[in-house]
Amino acid sequence: MRPSKKHHEHDARAPRKSKTLTLVTAIVLVYALLPLAWLVINATKTQPDLLGSFGLWFGDSFNLWDNIRDTLTYDDGIFVRWLGNTVLYVVLGAGGATLLAVLGGYALAKFRFPGKRWVFAVVIGAVAVPGTALAVPTFLMFSKMGLTNTPWAVIIPSLISPFGLYLMWTFAAEAIPTELLEAARVDGASELRTFVQICLPLLAPGIVTVLLFTMVATWNNYFLPLIMLKDPAWYPLTLGLNAWNAQAATAGGEAIFNLVITGSVLTILPLIVAFLFLQRYWQSGLAAGSVKE
């Protein structure tokens, strides 16, 4: 039986396999997952096994659960306090940055006002400026205001995300048809109702994207808390684990590298869960706009 013309067309549209691309993808996958595998494997080791065994294989005993217990209870449970601080910074900092980016991006995309081009230039310039370049001026300003060594010294700078604003600006310009807004206004809907009931569902994929970016940036923030905070009680996980790691180099300090590694595993777990959880909404939002009714 001769294959039909439709079958030939289907074969022509089928993606062609590339051995080079497959090899490059495998190399990138190994490069990305190898440090994670090393971290998980070594989190199961005792301190002697950690220093005396091969890094990419397990030790003589499986000590993961004991390491987790010791990490959570060491120094009166300070790790739990650091975890709570990090969650606080993420909820207020990353959450606030996402909210401001959504509001600002929508306004810049769908409203006309004098000086809009200048605002665009400022946003692009702010995206190009690294955060570390602003850390020292921010510290001097917050020091004059008496906000250093407080949670606000980390939360307030985290509220500004030029990249998130630019991303929401460009996304809102494409995702929200101007005709849809005009139709809602003709029907008598207020600007707030139009934004909440019509625009927010269309902006959902962009909102999730900005939230992921800001959440990861705030969760992994190290340099800003380093110069702003002196009290270990307000440390995020990044600073706390670094303090544990440096403890072995101090006079009379106790080496707790097994707790540092276990704490690192516990630190990345919330990010993995957040990515897996938010990815579902991200994909569903993208799919929702791909079907015409």
CORPEVEN-V804013 format. One line per field, one symbol per residue. ss: DSSP state (~ for helix, > for strand, _ for the rest). phi: phi as a letter, one per 20 degrees, with the letter a starting at -180 (. if undefined). psi: psi as a letter, one per 20 degrees, with the letter a starting at -180 (. if undefined). Layout:
ss: ???
phi: ???
psi: ???
This chain:
ss: ____~~~~~~~~~_____~~~~~~~~~~~~~~~~~~~~~~~~____~~~~~~___________~~~~~~~~~~~~~~~~~~~~~~~~~~~~~~~~~~~~~~~~~~~~~~~_____~~~~~~~~~~~~~__~~~~~~~~~~~~~~~______~~~~~~~___~~~~~~~~~~~~~~__~~~~~~~~~____~~~~~~~~~~~~~~~~~~~~~~~~~~~~~___~~~~~~___~~~__~~~~~~~~~~~~~_______~~~~~~~~~~~~~~~~~~~~~~~~~~~~~~~~_____
phi: .fffffffffffeffefcffffffffffffffeffffgfffffedfffffeccffdbfefcedfffffffffdflmmffffffffffffffeffffffffffffffffedcdbfnfffffffffffffeffffeffgfffffffemdfmcfffefffffecgffffffgffffeedfffffffffffnffffffffedegffegfffffffffffffffefcffffeeddegfdfeffffffffffffeefmfefcfffffffffffeggffffffffffffffffffeeded
psi: ppqrhhgghghhipppqohghgggggghgghhighggggggiijqrgghhijrphkqqahqokghhggghghiplkkhhhghghgggghgggghghhgghhggghgghhjqpqqjhhhgggggghhhipqhhhigghgggghghikiqkrhhhhgghiionhghghghghghhhhophhgghhhhhijprhggggghggghhigghghggggghgggghjpggghgihphohijqrhghghhghhihhiqpjqpolhhhggghhghhighggggghghhghghhhhhhjipp.
